[in-house]
Amino acid sequence: MNKLINIVLSGLLWRRYKFLLVSLILLILFVFIAGQIHQDYLAYAQSTENVSVGWSFAVKWTSWIVALLLFFGVNHLHNKRKQKQADLEGNNSALSRIMAWKKQSKSNELPSKPNNRQRSGQDANDGKQHDPFAHLRTKDKLRSYGDILIESHEDDTKKRN
């Protein structure tokens, strides 16, 4: 069972972060190969007693920095393209539906009527989708669960006395 969970999680991580993982592996390989080439050059320079090896360090570190910047740039562009594609597909999430409903309800409101509570439930729903909370907006007084408990406790004490 443990192996199955590991395989499933690995598959999900691979599917989601494939580009990042492949580019990271390529970066690590490049850094390793550049380091090995530099070590070989240093061994060659030592055997030939060539004392000017300063440029080899500059080339090595410059290539590492360029590779790192390239890694970040390519991954940034890939993530940007992926986000743009996801935006074009359009999410069908609850948040997007709520935001669409909110935009629609704001565009349908009439600015001449200042207060929603003063309108009756029928007026509040004219031209809109069904609002399940319209009956609460028209109430004069809203009572919480705590208010109901306090009132029932007061009634019980009155009955006892």
MIDOSE-1310 file (N, C-alpha, C; in nm, 2 decimals, decimal comma, always signed):
residues 161
mnkl	+0,08/-0,12/+0,00/+0,00/+0,00/+0,00/+0,09/+0,13/+0,00; +0,20/+0,12/+0,08/+0,29/+0,24/+0,09/+0,35/+0,27/-0,05; +0,39/+0,16/-0,12/+0,45/+0,18/-0,26/+0,35/+0,24/-0,35; +0,22/+0,20/-0,34/+0,12/+0,26/-0,43/+0,10/+0,41/-0,40
iniv	+0,10/+0,44/-0,28/+0,08/+0,59/-0,24/+0,20/+0,66/-0,29; +0,32/+0,61/-0,28/+0,44/+0,68/-0,33/+0,44/+0,69/-0,48; +0,39/+0,59/-0,55/+0,38/+0,60/-0,70/+0,28/+0,70/-0,74; +0,17/+0,71/-0,67/+0,06/+0,80/-0,71/+0,11/+0,95/-0,68
lsgl	+0,17/+0,97/-0,56/+0,22/+1,10/-0,53/+0,33/+1,14/-0,63; +0,42/+1,05/-0,66/+0,53/+1,08/-0,76/+0,47/+1,12/-0,89; +0,37/+1,05/-0,93/+0,30/+1,08/-1,06/+0,24/+1,21/-1,06; +0,17/+1,25/-0,95/+0,11/+1,38/-0,94/+0,21/+1,49/-0,94
lwrr	+0,32/+1,47/-0,87/+0,42/+1,57/-0,86/+0,49/+1,59/-1,00; +0,51/+1,48/-1,07/+0,58/+1,48/-1,20/+0,49/+1,55/-1,30; +0,36/+1,52/-1,29/+0,27/+1,59/-1,39/+0,26/+1,74/-1,37; +0,26/+1,78/-1,24/+0,25/+1,92/-1,21/+0,38/+2,00/-1,23
ykfl	+0,49/+1,94/-1,19/+0,62/+2,01/-1,19/+0,72/+1,95/-1,29; +0,68/+1,89/-1,40/+0,76/+1,83/-1,49/+0,87/+1,93/-1,55; +0,82/+2,04/-1,60/+0,91/+2,14/-1,66/+1,02/+2,19/-1,56; +0,97/+2,22/-1,44/+1,07/+2,26/-1,34/+1,17/+2,16/-1,30
lvsl	+1,13/+2,03/-1,29/+1,22/+1,93/-1,25/+1,32/+1,90/-1,36; +1,27/+1,90/-1,49/+1,36/+1,87/-1,60/+1,47/+1,98/-1,61; +1,42/+2,11/-1,60/+1,51/+2,22/-1,61/+1,61/+2,22/-1,49; +1,57/+2,18/-1,38/+1,65/+2,18/-1,26/+1,76/+2,07/-1,28
illi	+1,72/+1,96/-1,33/+1,82/+1,85/-1,36/+1,92/+1,89/-1,46; +1,87/+1,96/-1,56/+1,97/+2,01/-1,67/+2,06/+2,12/-1,61; +2,01/+2,20/-1,52/+2,10/+2,30/-1,45/+2,21/+2,23/-1,37; +2,17/+2,13/-1,29/+2,26/+2,06/-1,21/+2,37/+1,99/-1,29
lfvf	+2,32/+1,93/-1,40/+2,42/+1,86/-1,49/+2,51/+1,96/-1,56; +2,46/+2,08/-1,60/+2,55/+2,18/-1,66/+2,66/+2,23/-1,55; +2,61/+2,25/-1,43/+2,70/+2,30/-1,33/+2,81/+2,19/-1,30; +2,77/+2,07/-1,29/+2,86/+1,96/-1,27/+2,96/+1,94/-1,38
iagq	+2,91/+1,94/-1,51/+3,00/+1,93/-1,62/+3,10/+2,05/-1,63; +3,05/+2,17/-1,61/+3,13/+2,29/-1,62/+3,24/+2,28/-1,51; +3,20/+2,23/-1,39/+3,30/+2,21/-1,28/+3,41/+2,11/-1,32; +3,36/+2,00/-1,38/+3,46/+1,89/-1,42/+3,55/+1,94/-1,53
ihqd	+3,50/+2,02/-1,63/+3,59/+2,07/-1,73/+3,69/+2,17/-1,67; +3,64/+2,25/-1,57/+3,74/+2,35/-1,51/+3,84/+2,27/-1,43; +3,81/+2,16/-1,36/+3,91/+2,09/-1,29/+4,01/+2,02/-1,38; +3,96/+1,98/-1,50/+4,05/+1,92/-1,60/+4,15/+2,03/-1,65
ylay	+4,09/+2,15/-1,67/+4,18/+2,25/-1,72/+4,28/+2,29/-1,62; +4,24/+2,29/-1,49/+4,34/+2,33/-1,38/+4,45/+2,22/-1,37; +4,41/+2,09/-1,39/+4,51/+1,98/-1,39/+4,60/+2,00/-1,51; +4,55/+2,03/-1,62/+4,63/+2,05/-1,74/+4,73/+2,17/-1,72
aqst	+4,67/+2,28/-1,67/+4,75/+2,40/-1,65/+4,86/+2,38/-1,54; +4,84/+2,29/-1,45/+4,94/+2,26/-1,35/+5,05/+2,17/-1,41; +5,01/+2,08/-1,49/+5,11/+1,99/-1,55/+5,20/+2,07/-1,65; +5,14/+2,17/-1,72/+5,22/+2,24/-1,81/+5,28/+2,37/-1,75
envs	+5,26/+2,38/-1,62/+5,31/+2,49/-1,54/+5,27/+2,63/-1,60; +5,14/+2,63/-1,64/+5,08/+2,76/-1,69/+5,02/+2,83/-1,57; +5,07/+2,95/-1,53/+5,03/+3,01/-1,41/+4,91/+3,10/-1,43; +4,86/+3,13/-1,55/+4,75/+3,22/-1,57/+4,62/+3,14/-1,58
vgws	+4,57/+3,11/-1,47/+4,44/+3,03/-1,47/+4,32/+3,12/-1,42; +4,35/+3,25/-1,40/+4,24/+3,34/-1,35/+4,12/+3,35/-1,44; +4,15/+3,35/-1,57/+4,04/+3,36/-1,66/+3,95/+3,24/-1,66; +4,01/+3,12/-1,63/+3,93/+3,00/-1,63/+3,82/+3,01/-1,51
favk	+3,86/+3,07/-1,40/+3,77/+3,09/-1,29/+3,66/+3,19/-1,33; +3,70/+3,29/-1,40/+3,60/+3,39/-1,45/+3,50/+3,33/-1,55; +3,55/+3,25/-1,64/+3,46/+3,18/-1,73/+3,37/+3,08/-1,67; +3,42/+3,01/-1,57/+3,34/+2,91/-1,50/+3,23/+2,98/-1,42
wtsw	+3,26/+3,08/-1,34/+3,16/+3,15/-1,26/+3,06/+3,22/-1,35; +3,11/+3,28/-1,46/+3,02/+3,35/-1,55/+2,92/+3,25/-1,61; +2,97/+3,14/-1,66/+2,88/+3,04/-1,72/+2,78/+2,99/-1,62; +2,82/+2,97/-1,49/+2,73/+2,93/-1,39/+2,62/+3,03/-1,36
ival	+2,66/+3,16/-1,36/+2,56/+3,26/-1,34/+2,46/+3,28/-1,45; +2,52/+3,27/-1,58/+2,43/+3,27/-1,70/+2,33/+3,15/-1,70; +2,38/+3,04/-1,66/+2,29/+2,92/-1,66/+2,18/+2,93/-1,55; +2,22/+2,99/-1,44/+2,12/+3,01/-1,33/+2,01/+3,11/-1,37
llff	+2,06/+3,22/-1,43/+1,97/+3,33/-1,48/+1,88/+3,27/-1,59; +1,94/+3,19/-1,68/+1,86/+3,12/-1,79/+1,75/+3,03/-1,73; +1,79/+2,96/-1,62/+1,70/+2,86/-1,55/+1,58/+2,94/-1,50; +1,61/+3,05/-1,43/+1,50/+3,13/-1,37/+1,41/+3,20/-1,48
gvnh	+1,48/+3,25/-1,58/+1,40/+3,31/-1,69/+1,31/+3,22/-1,77; +1,36/+3,10/-1,80/+1,28/+3,00/-1,88/+1,17/+2,95/-1,79; +1,19/+2,93/-1,66/+1,08/+2,88/-1,58/+0,98/+2,99/-1,56; +1,02/+3,11/-1,55/+0,93/+3,23/-1,53/+0,84/+3,24/-1,66
lhnk	+0,90/+3,23/-1,77/+0,82/+3,24/-1,90/+0,73/+3,12/-1,91; +0,77/+3,00/-1,87/+0,69/+2,88/-1,88/+0,57/+2,90/-1,79; +0,59/+2,94/-1,66/+0,48/+2,96/-1,57/+0,38/+3,07/-1,62; +0,44/+3,18/-1,68/+0,35/+3,28/-1,73/+0,26/+3,23/-1,84
rkqk	+0,32/+3,15/-1,93/+0,25/+3,09/-2,04/+0,14/+2,99/-1,99; +0,18/+2,91/-1,89/+0,08/+2,82/-1,83/-0,04/+2,89/-1,76; -0,01/+3,00/-1,69/-0,11/+3,08/-1,63/-0,20/+3,14/-1,73; -0,15/+3,19/-1,84/-0,23/+3,25/-1,95/-0,32/+3,15/-2,01
qadl	-0,27/+3,03/-2,03/-0,35/+2,92/-2,09/-0,46/+2,88/-1,99; -0,43/+2,88/-1,86/-0,54/+2,85/-1,76/-0,64/+2,95/-1,76; -0,60/+3,08/-1,77/-0,70/+3,19/-1,77/-0,79/+3,18/-1,90; -0,73/+3,14/-2,01/-0,81/+3,13/-2,13/-0,91/+3,02/-2,12
egnn	-0,87/+2,91/-2,06/-0,96/+2,79/-2,04/-1,08/+2,83/-1,96; -1,06/+2,91/-1,86/-1,17/+2,96/-1,77/-1,19/+2,86/-1,66; -1,18/+2,90/-1,54/-1,21/+2,81/-1,43/-1,36/+2,81/-1,41; -1,41/+2,69/-1,36/-1,55/+2,68/-1,33/-1,56/+2,66/-1,18
sals	-1,47/+2,74/-1,11/-1,47/+2,73/-0,96/-1,58/+2,81/-0,90; -1,60/+2,78/-0,77/-1,71/+2,85/-0,70/-1,67/+3,00/-0,69; -1,55/+3,03/-0,67/-1,51/+3,17/-0,66/-1,54/+3,25/-0,79; -1,52/+3,19/-0,90/-1,55/+3,26/-1,03/-1,70/+3,28/-1,04
rima	-1,78/+3,18/-1,00/-1,92/+3,20/-1,01/-1,97/+3,30/-0,91; -1,91/+3,31/-0,79/-1,96/+3,41/-0,70/-1,92/+3,55/-0,75; -1,80/+3,56/-0,81/-1,76/+3,69/-0,86/-1,85/+3,74/-0,98; -1,89/+3,64/-1,06/-1,98/+3,67/-1,17/-2,11/+3,72/-1,12
wkkq	-2,17/+3,65/-1,02/-2,29/+3,68/-0,96/-2,29/+3,82/-0,90; -2,17/+3,85/-0,83/-2,16/+3,98/-0,77/-2,15/+4,09/-0,87; -2,09/+4,07/-0,98/-2,08/+4,17/-1,09/-2,22/+4,19/-1,15; -2,29/+4,08/-1,16/-2,43/+4,09/-1,22/-2,52/+4,17/-1,13
sksn	-2,51/+4,14/-1,00/-2,60/+4,20/-0,90/-2,57/+4,35/-0,89; -2,44/+4,39/-0,90/-2,41/+4,53/-0,89/-2,45/+4,60/-1,01; -2,45/+4,54/-1,13/-2,49/+4,61/-1,25/-2,65/+4,62/-1,26; -2,72/+4,54/-1,18/-2,87/+4,54/-1,18/-2,92/+4,64/-1,08
elps	-2,84/+4,68/-0,98/-2,89/+4,77/-0,88/-2,93/+4,90/-0,93; -3,03/+4,96/-0,88/-3,07/+5,10/-0,92/-3,01/+5,20/-0,82; -2,94/+5,30/-0,87/-2,88/+5,40/-0,77/-2,98/+5,49/-0,71; -3,10/+5,50/-0,76/-3,20/+5,60/-0,70/-3,25/+5,55/-0,57
kpnn	-3,25/+5,42/-0,54/-3,30/+5,37/-0,41/-3,18/+5,36/-0,32; -3,18/+5,44/-0,21/-3,06/+5,44/-0,12/-3,05/+5,32/-0,03; -3,15/+5,25/+0,02/-3,14/+5,15/+0,12/-3,21/+5,03/+0,08; -3,14/+4,91/+0,08/-3,21/+4,79/+0,04/-3,31/+4,74/+0,15
rqrs	-3,29/+4,78/+0,28/-3,38/+4,73/+0,38/-3,51/+4,80/+0,37; -3,52/+4,92/+0,32/-3,65/+4,99/+0,31/-3,73/+4,93/+0,19; -3,67/+4,86/+0,10/-3,75/+4,80/-0,01/-3,81/+4,67/+0,04; -3,92/+4,64/-0,02/-3,99/+4,51/+0,01/-3,91/+4,40/-0,06
gqda	-3,94/+4,28/-0,02/-3,87/+4,16/-0,08/-3,90/+4,15/-0,22; -4,02/+4,19/-0,27/-4,05/+4,18/-0,41/-3,97/+4,28/-0,49; -3,96/+4,40/-0,44/-3,88/+4,51/-0,51/-3,73/+4,47/-0,52; -3,68/+4,41/-0,42/-3,54/+4,37/-0,42/-3,50/+4,27/-0,52
ndgk	-3,60/+4,19/-0,56/-3,58/+4,08/-0,65/-3,62/+4,10/-0,79; -3,67/+4,22/-0,82/-3,71/+4,25/-0,96/-3,59/+4,25/-1,05; -3,60/+4,17/-1,16/-3,50/+4,17/-1,26/-3,37/+4,10/-1,21; -3,37/+4,03/-1,10/-3,25/+3,96/-1,05/-3,28/+3,81/-1,04
qhdp	-3,17/+3,74/-1,02/-3,19/+3,60/-0,99/-3,25/+3,58/-0,85; -3,29/+3,47/-0,82/-3,35/+3,44/-0,69/-3,25/+3,47/-0,58; -3,28/+3,55/-0,48/-3,19/+3,58/-0,37/-3,24/+3,51/-0,25; -3,17/+3,41/-0,20/-3,22/+3,34/-0,08/-3,23/+3,41/+0,05
fahl	-3,16/+3,53/+0,06/-3,16/+3,60/+0,18/-3,25/+3,73/+0,18; -3,33/+3,74/+0,08/-3,42/+3,86/+0,07/-3,51/+3,87/+0,18; -3,56/+3,76/+0,24/-3,65/+3,77/+0,35/-3,58/+3,82/+0,48; -3,45/+3,80/+0,49/-3,38/+3,85/+0,60/-3,35/+4,00/+0,59
rtkd	-3,34/+4,05/+0,47/-3,31/+4,19/+0,46/-3,43/+4,28/+0,49; -3,55/+4,22/+0,48/-3,67/+4,30/+0,50/-3,72/+4,29/+0,65; -3,66/+4,21/+0,73/-3,70/+4,20/+0,87/-3,66/+4,32/+0,95; -3,74/+4,36/+1,05/-3,71/+4,48/+1,13/-3,60/+4,45/+1,23
klrs	-3,60/+4,33/+1,29/-3,50/+4,29/+1,39/-3,46/+4,15/+1,36; -3,32/+4,13/+1,36/-3,27/+4,00/+1,34/-3,22/+3,95/+1,48; -3,26/+3,82/+1,51/-3,22/+3,76/+1,64/-3,12/+3,65/+1,61; -3,02/+3,65/+1,70/-2,92/+3,55/+1,69/-2,96/+3,43/+1,77
ygdi	-2,89/+3,32/+1,76/-2,91/+3,20/+1,85/-2,90/+3,23/+1,99; -2,80/+3,32/+2,02/-2,78/+3,36/+2,16/-2,90/+3,44/+2,22; -2,96/+3,53/+2,13/-3,08/+3,60/+2,18/-3,19/+3,51/+2,21; -3,21/+3,41/+2,12/-3,32/+3,31/+2,15/-3,30/+3,23/+2,27
lies	-3,17/+3,19/+2,30/-3,14/+3,12/+2,43/-3,17/+3,21/+2,55; -3,13/+3,34/+2,54/-3,15/+3,43/+2,66/-3,30/+3,45/+2,68; -3,38/+3,46/+2,57/-3,52/+3,48/+2,59/-3,59/+3,36/+2,64; -3,54/+3,24/+2,60/-3,60/+3,12/+2,65/-3,57/+3,10/+2,80
hedd	-3,45/+3,14/+2,84/-3,40/+3,13/+2,98/-3,49/+3,22/+3,06; -3,51/+3,35/+3,01/-3,60/+3,44/+3,09/-3,74/+3,39/+3,10; -3,79/+3,33/+3,00/-3,93/+3,27/+3,00/-3,93/+3,16/+3,11; -3,83/+3,07/+3,11/-3,82/+2,96/+3,21/-3,82/+3,02/+3,35
tkkr	-3,75/+3,12/+3,37/-3,74/+3,18/+3,51/-3,87/+3,25/+3,55; -3,94/+3,31/+3,45/-4,07/+3,37/+3,48/-4,17/+3,26/+3,52; -4,17/+3,15/+3,45/-4,26/+3,04/+3,48/-4,24/+2,98/+3,62; -4,11/+2,97/+3,66/-4,08/+2,92/+3,79/-4,12/+3,01/+3,90
n	-4,12/+3,13/+3,88/-4,16/+3,23/+3,99/-4,30/+3,25/+3,99
